[in-house]
């Protein structure tokens, strides 16, 4: 039998995750420019020197947050598409709800608003986010829409434009949550909002005879 790991060793192994969690919280609260490495170290309960053992810059921490927090979820989304055997409409509903539960309804949901507000000041980070997250997310939506069109379930729409039109209301919900929602409250119940949006989107996409409720 392997000897149990020492508590200090377990603590050391957990530190990168703790630092990334602290960084995410502060990026969402203060913005990227407004967050200092000292703040992240203090929030994580470590010294700045300890932070530098794992990450050499604030940019490296941001990329780690994306790579460890968001990218795996998008990669799992590709697996969901590969394994899914239901209708394209059901798949679209599943993907949007999964995104909300695993990203939008967590601290990760503050990242889109963060990137929109900071992109001009940090173009290299914006380009990284675009390639690592946005392009992967668009591919999931593209594959879903193309599947529906290929089998005659969805109308032949301009797929690239439809991706933006379908996801824009979802993006707006998280932007509101991390901007005006902080002072004006939540505009809608998130699940009611998503269900309403998906019903409208699917009825606009679905061919008139593709399902009994698509009149």
Protein Blocks (a to p, Z undefined) as FASTA:
>chain_A
ZZdddfklmmmmmmmmmmmmmmmmmmmmnojmlpcfklmmmmnopafklmmmmogbfklm
mmmmmmmmmmmmmmmmmmmmmmpcbdfklmmmmmmmmmmmmmmmmmklmmmmmmmmmmmm
mmmlmmmmmmmmmmmmmmmmmmmmmmmmmnomaccddfklmmmmmmmmmmmmmmmmmmmm
mmnopfbdfklmmmmmmmmmmmmmpcfklpmklZZ
